[in-house]
Amino acid sequence: LGNSTDGSAGAPDAVASDESLKSELKSLAPLAFRARSAAKAYARERSRLPGRVGSMLYDGLRSWRRYGTFRPGGMTWEQVWSKYEEQVLSESAGGLDGPSPPSGTDGGGERAPTDDEITARVCLRILERSVVTNTAIDRLFLRRLAEAEGEGERGDGLRDVLSDDGRRSRRRSRRALRARRR
């Protein structure tokens, strides 16, 4: 998916230039959105009540603050599209702090992206972001899970999932436990 016909992997211009890839991105982006929504719903269903309620309140309040509606399930497809379209347009215009590019260019003397290219970039961004998690939440809950499971039987499988920070935190916790036992 990341390779284009000209050999550049993942470059936005290379991705946007391939018509078959554009159509594939257009069909995969809604699927990625639905898969992420289903994963979120599943995780909430499997979580304990305080975590479930807390995450729904967080999403609902965030939605209410940004869009004026309380949606405990997260953003709609239209809201996700709008969010990433704004980001892509901002990037293609040279960012928020840079001067506006001359008409018909993207600021570097090159032509401005077409609507199809912008659509492909938005779809690619949705695909990329559909697998990204909140690092603060990961650190909080994966550390707790690792500490709880580190004393149990299943701690080994989790080491592959945790980042170096999580591993260091787990080591510190073990050292503190050993020090308390002495």
C-alpha positions in Angstrom: 0.0 0.0 0.0 2.9 2.4 0.8 4.8 1.8 -2.4 4.0 3.8 -5.5 5.1 3.2 -9.1 7.9 5.7 -8.9 9.6 3.8 -5.9 9.0 6.4 -3.2 7.3 4.8 -0.2 4.7 6.9 1.7 5.5 10.4 0.2 2.2 12.3 0.0 2.9 13.4 -3.6 3.7 9.9 -4.7 0.6 8.5 -3.0 -1.7 11.1 -4.5 -0.3 10.6 -8.0 -1.5 7.0 -8.4 -5.1 6.8 -9.5 -5.7 3.2 -8.4 -4.2 3.9 -5.0 -6.5 6.9 -4.7 -9.6 4.8 -5.3 -8.3 2.2 -2.9 -7.7 4.8 -0.2 -11.2 6.2 -0.7 -12.6 2.7 0.0 -10.3 1.8 2.9 -10.7 5.1 4.9 -14.4 4.5 5.8 -13.5 0.9 6.7 -10.7 2.0 9.0 -13.0 4.5 10.7 -15.6 1.8 11.3 -13.0 -0.6 12.5 -11.7 1.9 15.0 -15.2 2.7 16.2 -15.9 -1.0 16.7 -12.6 -1.5 18.5 -13.5 1.5 20.8 -16.9 0.1 21.5 -15.5 -3.4 22.2 -12.8 -2.0 24.6 -15.5 0.0 26.5 -17.7 -3.1 26.6 -14.9 -5.2 28.1 -13.8 -2.5 30.6 -15.0 -2.0 34.1 -17.8 0.4 34.7 -15.7 3.4 36.0 -13.4 3.2 33.0 -16.3 2.9 30.6 -18.2 5.8 32.0 -15.0 7.9 32.2 -14.1 7.3 28.6 -17.6 8.0 27.4 -17.7 11.3 29.4 -14.3 12.3 28.1 -15.4 11.7 24.5 -18.8 13.3 25.1 -17.4 16.4 26.6 -14.7 16.7 24.0 -17.4 16.4 21.3 -19.6 18.9 23.0 -16.8 21.4 23.4 -15.7 21.2 19.8 -19.0 20.5 17.9 -21.7 21.5 20.3 -23.2 18.0 20.6 -22.6 15.4 23.4 -21.5 12.2 21.6 -20.2 9.6 24.0 -19.2 7.3 21.1 -16.7 9.8 19.6 -16.7 11.7 16.4 -18.9 11.0 13.4 -17.4 10.2 10.0 -18.1 13.7 8.8 -16.3 15.2 11.8 -13.3 12.9 11.3 -13.2 13.9 7.7 -13.4 17.6 8.5 -10.7 17.3 11.1 -8.1 15.6 8.8 -9.1 17.7 5.8 -8.3 20.9 7.8 -4.9 19.4 8.7 -4.1 18.4 5.2 -5.1 21.7 3.8 -3.1 23.5 6.4 0.0 21.4 5.6 -0.4 22.0 1.9 -0.8 25.7 2.4 2.5 25.8 4.2 1.2 25.6 7.8 -0.5 28.1 10.0 2.5 30.3 10.8 3.9 30.6 7.3 2.9 33.2 4.7 0.1 32.2 2.2 1.6 30.7 -1.0 0.9 32.5 -4.3 -2.2 31.4 -6.1 -1.9 28.1 -7.9 1.2 27.0 -5.9 1.8 25.2 -2.7 4.5 27.7 -1.5 7.5 25.9 -2.9 6.9 27.0 -6.5 5.1 23.8 -7.2 1.4 23.5 -8.2 -1.2 23.3 -5.6 -2.7 19.8 -4.9 -5.9 19.0 -6.8 -9.1 18.0 -5.0 -8.4 14.3 -5.8 -5.0 14.6 -4.3 -6.3 16.3 -1.2 -9.0 13.6 -0.9 -6.3 10.9 -1.2 -4.2 12.6 1.5 -7.2 12.9 3.8 -8.0 9.2 3.3 -4.4 8.3 4.0 -4.3 10.4 7.1 -7.5 8.6 8.3 -5.9 5.2 7.7 -2.7 6.2 9.5 -4.5 7.7 12.5 -6.9 4.8 12.8 -4.2 2.7 14.4 -2.7 5.4 16.7 -3.6 5.4 20.3 -3.3 8.1 23.0 0.1 7.7 24.5 -0.9 9.2 27.8 -3.7 6.7 28.2 -1.4 3.9 27.0 1.2 4.8 29.6 -1.4 5.0 32.4 -3.3 1.8 31.7 -0.6 -0.4 30.2 1.6 0.3 33.1 -1.1 -0.7 35.5 -1.9 -3.8 33.5 1.8 -4.7 33.4 2.2 -4.2 37.2 -0.9 -6.3 37.8 0.0 -9.0 35.4 3.7 -8.9 36.3 2.9 -10.5 39.6 0.6 -13.0 37.8 1.1 -15.6 35.1 0.7 -13.5 31.9 3.3 -10.8 32.3 5.7 -12.2 29.6 3.3 -11.6 26.7 2.9 -8.0 27.7 6.6 -7.2 27.5 6.4 -7.3 23.7 3.6 -4.7 23.7 5.0 -2.2 26.2 7.4 0.5 25.2 10.8 1.0 26.8 9.2 3.5 29.2 6.7 0.9 30.4 9.5 -1.6 30.8 11.5 0.8 32.9 8.5 1.7 35.0 7.9 -2.0 35.6 11.5 -2.6 36.6 11.3 0.3 39.1 8.1 -1.1 40.6 9.8 -4.5 41.0 12.8 -3.0 42.6 10.6 -1.0 45.0 8.7 -4.2 45.9 12.0 -6.0 46.6 13.2 -3.2 48.7 10.0 -3.2 50.8 10.3 -7.0 51.3 13.9 -6.6 52.7 
